[in-house]
Amino acid sequence: MIEEKDIVEELTTTDYKYGFYTDIENETSSKGLNEDVIRFISKKKNEPEFMLQWRLKAYNYWKNMKQPNWAKLNIPPIDYQEIYYYAAPKKNSKPKSLDEVDPEILKTFEKLGIPLGERAKLAGVAVDAVMDSVSVSTSFKDKLGELGIIFCSISEALEHHPELVKKYLGSVVPMTDNYFAALNSAVFSDGSFCYIPKGVRCPMELSTYFRINAKSSGQFERTLIIADEGSYVSYLEGCSAPMRDENQLHAAVVELIAHDNAEIKYSTVQNWYPGDKNGKGGIYNFVTKRGICHNHSKISWTQVETGSAITWKYPSCILKGDYSVGEFYSVALTNNYQQADTGTKMIHLGRNSKSRIVSKGISAGKSQNSYRGLVSVSKKAENARNFSQCDSLLLGDKCGAHTFPYIDTNNRTAVIEHEATTSKISDEIIFYCNQRGIATEDAIGLIVNGYAKEVLNQLPMEFAVEAQKLLAVSLEGSVG
Amino acid sequence: MALLKIENLSANVNGNKILKGINLEVNAGEIHAIMGPNGSGKSTLANVLTGKEGYDITGGTIEFMGKNLFDMSAEERAREGIFLAFQYPVEIPGVSNANFMKTAINEKRKHKGLPPIDAMEFLQLMTEKAKLVEIDRKFLNRSVNEGFSGGEKKRNEVFQMAMLEPTLAILDETDSGLDIDALKIVANGVNKLSKATNAFVVITHYQRLLDYIIPDFVHVLYNGRIVKTGNKNLALELEEKGYDEIKQNANL
């Protein structure tokens, strides 16, 4: 039995494979945060005046806020004045074509396996890649343009479609929503913008890849996706960062707007650097993601969370419209000293609105993994339906899994179902697999992927395969 | 050369002596039955042979096809051709029988330097072997043993055995908890798989399985030792007289 434990120790220490650093010149703001830094960012981005005022308002609001501490997370103090709020690759920060992008940056994205450029066309995925604060390249823009689809960085959107940004920015996640959303509103530097016109079905997966490269920099991206009436879009977000001993901050905001009869599918594969096996370094990931559903519309969140030292994230749906549908599919894996407090909120406002939550937590090493969810049904939401499934899988005996499901219902016609299971990969199961010729690591991969299948199946095909590999790599054989 | 050669094997569990000097030789083409009262060390022997953790080997040797078994991990032993039909098969949620078998077969093939099995070939193999143990093909898409009845789990063990075609198959009380129909199916499966090139070690508490699987040798395991060896008539004798006489003789 002692040997089994040794295996756990040995195998929960897999190295992070995306931890390289790209040596490119950066242009940064001065360290710390004040009105001047915000003016600098806004000026760098050549923003319209309303944007600057919006940022300053958010900053002044944020100054008087306190970092929340209700999550089951142990967050070391963060010195917000020690962070660079703007870092951009220096050369050609606004490339016209792929040829003008710094080859070092292209190499970085190549190492990450993101289809950019020609590879993008072959793979049929439109990618917007964000390195630190600046959007590097958006592939496929012309082809999407023919359909009236706007897919670009949010900076470009501010330049070319300020009226759309002005109308929707902060409409789902107000700047005052929470501490990190306020911070993001003040300093966000880039992110993706997407608008699908009425009745258009976006013919390809849209994808953004975020990477934190520069040292001591935070990444504060802002994503805004608007699906106009009767349209459809599937969007995928991926992330990674170099290995560094100090912690880096990531505070993003994502807003989705699904107009009547529209559908948005938003998938995330989050693989920020989780810190080393002793819990040193890693990304602090504080993200606010929320979508609003109008009549007969649908928003589906799928997330595979394997990275970050700390994850604080609750992709949510405001089911405002009648017959609107919200879905949340999540696999959150924590290993070593990682901490995750993640889940969703389904706010039922419309009649006959439906939501479905499938959360699969996997804890290994000495990690702590919490599901936190809220299902709320308002007075007017006749016949609201919710189904929640929260499963936890434990590997070893030093980790923790926690579930905090909140239900708040004000309408007697609501039907809310909640199912939960906790299981452990036991020695018996491992031996059974060994006896069939399957080594312990492969057995765990097989079981974890089986366990997470329902969620992985929601991902677009090519990313499902990636996510599967990522789960196996992140765990490589941690059992007890 | 014997397929399996156990010499003077002793093993402890948590400091308790369970096996106290076992000698056993199994040749290709043979079926051996190991019988004995509860707690005599039958399952321990099966677990030690297959490399389960938690057993201290305190003496003796085991050779499998001329190789020292103690040099191999549990999965290596399996890939070399040792199979255990478990007394209590575990459930593996989320992993389909088909996927599980495909993984297992490919591990074995990789070990032999063969490429992964072709999808069509695998499908044919499954259909064929499912017929052999009379299990519904629907089973194959269900998670391994999840929600299976006791009898279904045991049949699934025999199905897996048929799929993996082991050189040495150990059946650990596969008959326990089976009704007569299921028992016949299991026995029939074993009989069909038995060849001149493989061998079976059937661990059982009762004689009734041996009505359908005719052993070449019957060994009685008691208190960590093989105290008597005979042919199939020994099993009948035990059925009639019980273990009392054996116990008395052994304790003298």
Chai-1 contact restraints between the chains, C-beta under 6 A:
chainA,res_idxA,chainB,res_idxB,connection_type,confidence,min_distance_angstrom,max_distance_angstrom,comment,restraint_id
A,M1,B,G54,contact,1.0,0.0,6.0,A-B,restraint_1
A,E4,B,E53,contact,1.0,0.0,6.0,A-B,restraint_2
A,E428,B,V90,contact,1.0,0.0,6.0,A-B,restraint_3
A,I429,B,V90,contact,1.0,0.0,6.0,A-B,restraint_4
A,F431,B,K52,contact,1.0,0.0,6.0,A-B,restraint_5
A,Y432,B,V90,contact,1.0,0.0,6.0,A-B,restraint_6
A,N434,B,A74,contact,1.0,0.0,6.0,A-B,restraint_7
A,N434,B,E75,contact,1.0,0.0,6.0,A-B,restraint_8
A,Q435,B,T50,contact,1.0,0.0,6.0,A-B,restraint_9
A,Q435,B,A74,contact,1.0,0.0,6.0,A-B,restraint_10
A,Q435,B,A78,contact,1.0,0.0,6.0,A-B,restraint_11
A,Q435,B,L84,contact,1.0,0.0,6.0,A-B,restraint_12
A,R436,B,A78,contact,1.0,0.0,6.0,A-B,restraint_13
A,R436,B,A104,contact,1.0,0.0,6.0,A-B,restraint_14
A,G437,B,E75,contact,1.0,0.0,6.0,A-B,restraint_15
A,G437,B,A78,contact,1.0,0.0,6.0,A-B,restraint_16
A,G437,B,R79,contact,1.0,0.0,6.0,A-B,restraint_17
A,G437,B,A104,contact,1.0,0.0,6.0,A-B,restraint_18
A,G437,B,E107,contact,1.0,0.0,6.0,A-B,restraint_19
A,G437,B,K108,contact,1.0,0.0,6.0,A-B,restraint_20
A,I438,B,T103,contact,1.0,0.0,6.0,A-B,restraint_21
A,I438,B,A104,contact,1.0,0.0,6.0,A-B,restraint_22
A,I438,B,E107,contact,1.0,0.0,6.0,A-B,restraint_23
A,A439,B,E75,contact,1.0,0.0,6.0,A-B,restraint_24
A,L446,B,V95,contact,1.0,0.0,6.0,A-B,restraint_25
A,G450,B,G94,contact,1.0,0.0,6.0,A-B,restraint_26
A,G450,B,V95,contact,1.0,0.0,6.0,A-B,restraint_27
A,Y451,B,G94,contact,1.0,0.0,6.0,A-B,restraint_28
A,K453,B,G94,contact,1.0,0.0,6.0,A-B,restraint_29
